[in-house]
Amino acid sequence: MDSISENKKPIVVIKDLKKSYGDNLVLDGFNMELNEGENLVIMGKSGSGKSVMIKCLIGLEEPDSGSIEIMGKNISELSREELDELRTEVGFLFQGSALYDSMSVRENLEFPLRRHTKKFGFIKDTKPRVMEVLESVGLAHTIDLMPNELSGGMKRRIALARTLILLPKIILYDEPTTGLDPITSKEILLLMMSIQKKYNTSSLIITHDVDCARMISNRMILLIDGINYAEGTFESLSASTDPKVKAFFK
């Protein structure tokens, strides 16, 4: 995809983020900006700090130093209630889909609506909203199925529908194609691109899948040695002669 970051204002800004666990320095001054309406891919080797960065971003981990701003708000300055309210604007697609096994598709999608009544108020009839997001992912017919009746690709789509149901401005994708066959992976990526266009979401995608990065990214950051070591479009980074960068595109 072409870069669309020009003339777009940042919706997430991370500055000089540092995080260590004992003597293990994971993030050593990581910087990042996610722009409005952009698909930003973060690539890094296993253990490079991608998951730690995401956990800091959504407030599950506290960084040692640095700052994180989401939609102009410094999350370290927010109360617990304010942080929870801000999280309704940030959707998170977990690597394993994380559907509730004991709930039907309908109940999985209703759950966030019933939990976050402050954003939408009390919705007596949730079915129209549930059907809208199911239709967005092409699975309206699964509304009364249980998770064990769904394929891996269908579970990923339902998880994405659950993410969309609160109309987040930002979506975080954790390895969206892991465990999926190539055809299903491509379908998920096309769906992500369609959702970005339909809802004008800003997306941060954590992946080690080069094909995923090539297809989905407007811009990429390579997380190496705890920092944003290299940044640019897929084309510019894949043409780099830097050995550390080249290693990602072999």
C-alpha positions in Angstrom: 0.0 0.0 0.0 1.1 3.6 -0.5 2.0 5.8 2.4 -0.8 8.0 3.5 1.0 9.6 6.5 1.6 13.0 4.8 -0.7 15.8 6.0 -2.2 13.4 8.6 -2.0 14.3 12.3 -0.8 11.7 14.8 -3.4 9.9 16.8 -0.9 7.9 18.9 2.5 9.3 19.9 5.2 7.3 21.8 8.3 9.2 22.9 11.5 7.7 24.3 9.8 4.7 25.8 12.0 2.6 28.1 11.1 -0.6 29.8 13.3 -3.2 31.5 12.8 -6.3 33.6 15.6 -6.6 36.0 18.8 -6.5 33.9 16.8 -7.3 30.7 16.5 -4.0 28.8 13.6 -4.5 26.4 12.7 -1.0 25.1 15.6 1.5 25.1 14.0 4.8 23.9 11.4 3.6 21.4 9.6 6.3 19.4 6.5 6.0 17.2 3.7 8.0 15.7 0.5 6.5 14.3 -1.3 8.8 12.0 -5.0 9.1 11.4 -6.3 6.6 8.9 -3.0 4.8 8.6 -2.0 1.1 8.7 1.4 1.1 10.5 3.2 -2.2 10.8 5.7 -2.9 13.6 8.1 -5.8 12.8 10.6 -7.2 15.2 12.1 -10.6 16.1 10.7 -12.7 18.9 11.5 -11.1 22.2 12.3 -7.7 20.6 9.7 -5.9 22.7 6.7 -5.7 20.4 4.3 -7.1 22.9 5.8 -5.1 25.7 5.3 -1.9 23.7 1.6 -2.8 23.0 1.0 -3.5 26.7 2.5 -0.2 27.7 0.4 1.5 25.0 -2.9 0.2 26.5 -1.8 0.7 30.1 -1.3 -3.0 31.1 2.4 -2.3 31.7 3.9 0.8 33.2 7.1 2.0 31.3 10.2 3.0 33.2 10.2 6.3 31.4 9.0 8.0 28.3 5.5 9.2 27.3 2.5 7.8 25.5 -0.2 10.0 24.1 -3.5 8.6 22.6 -5.8 11.1 20.9 -3.8 13.9 22.6 -4.1 12.5 26.1 -1.0 11.4 28.1 -2.1 8.0 29.5 0.1 8.4 32.6 -1.9 11.4 33.7 -5.3 9.7 33.4 -7.3 8.3 36.3 -8.4 4.6 36.1 -11.9 5.7 35.0 -10.4 8.0 32.3 -8.1 5.3 31.0 -11.0 2.8 30.8 -13.0 5.4 28.9 -10.1 6.0 26.5 -9.7 2.2 25.9 -13.2 2.2 24.4 -11.6 4.1 21.5 -8.9 1.5 21.1 -9.9 -2.0 19.7 -7.5 -4.9 20.2 -7.6 -8.0 18.0 -5.8 -10.7 20.1 -3.6 -13.2 18.4 -5.8 -16.1 19.5 -9.1 -14.3 18.8 -10.0 -14.7 22.6 -13.7 -15.4 22.1 -15.6 -16.6 25.1 -16.2 -20.3 24.5 -19.4 -20.5 26.6 -21.0 -17.6 24.7 -22.6 -17.7 21.2 -21.4 -15.3 18.5 -24.3 -13.0 19.4 -23.4 -13.0 23.1 -19.7 -12.5 22.4 -20.6 -9.4 20.4 -23.2 -8.1 22.9 -20.7 -8.4 25.8 -18.8 -5.1 25.1 -22.0 -3.2 24.4 -23.5 -4.2 27.7 -20.2 -3.5 29.5 -19.6 0.0 28.1 -23.0 1.6 28.5 -21.4 5.0 29.2 -20.3 5.2 25.5 -23.5 4.1 23.9 -26.1 4.2 26.7 -28.3 1.2 27.4 -29.2 -0.6 24.2 -32.4 -2.6 24.6 -32.2 -4.2 21.2 -28.5 -5.0 20.4 -29.3 -7.2 17.3 -29.1 -4.4 14.7 -25.7 -3.4 15.9 -24.5 -7.0 16.1 -25.8 -7.7 12.6 -24.1 -4.6 11.2 -20.7 -5.7 12.3 -21.3 -9.3 11.4 -22.2 -8.2 7.9 -19.0 -6.1 7.8 -17.0 -9.3 8.2 -19.2 -11.4 6.0 -20.5 -13.7 8.8 -24.1 -12.6 9.5 -25.2 -16.3 9.2 -23.1 -17.3 12.3 -24.9 -15.1 14.8 -26.3 -18.1 16.8 -23.2 -20.4 16.4 -20.8 -21.3 19.2 -17.1 -20.6 18.9 -16.3 -24.4 18.6 -18.5 -24.4 15.5 -16.3 -21.9 13.7 -13.1 -22.3 11.7 -9.9 -20.5 12.7 -10.5 -17.9 10.0 -14.1 -17.4 11.1 -13.0 -16.9 14.7 -10.6 -14.2 13.7 -13.4 -12.5 11.7 -15.8 -12.7 14.7 -13.1 -11.3 17.0 -12.6 -8.4 14.5 -16.4 -7.9 14.6 -16.3 -7.7 18.4 -13.5 -5.2 18.1 -15.5 -3.1 15.7 -18.7 -3.1 17.7 -17.6 -0.2 19.9 -16.6 1.9 16.9 -13.0 2.4 18.0 -10.8 5.0 16.3 -7.7 2.9 16.7 -7.3 -0.9 16.2 -4.3 -2.9 17.5 -3.7 -6.1 15.6 -1.5 -8.7 17.3 -0.1 -11.1 14.6 -3.5 -11.1 12.7 -2.4 -13.9 10.3 -0.7 -16.3 12.7 -1.9 -19.9 12.5 -4.0 -19.2 9.3 -3.4 -20.8 5.9 -2.2 -18.5 3.1 -5.7 -18.1 1.5 -7.4 -17.3 4.8 -4.6 -14.9 5.7 -5.1 -13.0 2.5 -8.9 -12.9 3.2 -8.2 -11.4 6.7 -5.8 -8.8 5.3 -8.3 -7.8 2.6 -11.0 -7.5 5.4 -8.6 -5.3 7.5 -8.1 -3.0 4.5 -11.8 -2.8 3.8 -12.5 -2.0 7.5 -9.9 0.8 7.4 -11.6 2.3 4.4 -15.1 1.9 5.7 -14.6 3.1 9.3 -11.5 5.3 8.7 -9.7 3.5 11.5 -6.0 4.0 12.4 -4.4 0.6 12.7 -1.2 -0.6 14.4 -0.3 -4.1 13.2 2.3 -6.3 15.0 3.5 -9.0 12.6 6.5 -11.1 11.6 4.7 -12.0 8.3 6.5 -10.2 5.4 3.6 -10.9 3.0 1.3 -9.3 5.5 3.5 -6.3 5.8 3.8 -5.9 2.1 0.0 -6.1 1.6 -1.3 -4.1 4.5 1.2 -1.4 5.5 1.2 2.2 4.6 4.3 2.6 6.7 6.6 0.2 8.7 8.8 0.4 11.7 11.5 -2.2 12.5 11.9 -2.7 16.2 15.6 -3.7 16.7 17.7 -3.3 19.8 14.8 -1.7 21.7 14.4 1.3 19.4 12.6 2.2 16.2 15.8 1.2 14.2 14.4 1.8 10.7 11.2 3.4 9.4 9.6 3.8 5.9 7.5 2.2 3.3 7.8 -1.6 2.6 9.5 -0.7 -0.7 12.1 1.5 0.8 12.9 -0.8 3.7 13.0 -3.9 1.6 15.5 -2.2 -0.7 17.8 -1.2 2.2 21.4 -2.4 2.2 21.7 -2.3 6.0 22.3 -6.0 7.1 20.0 -5.7 10.1 17.2 -4.4 7.9 17.9 -6.9 5.1 17.5 -9.8 7.5 13.7 -9.1 7.7 13.2 -9.5 3.9 15.2 -12.6 3.1 
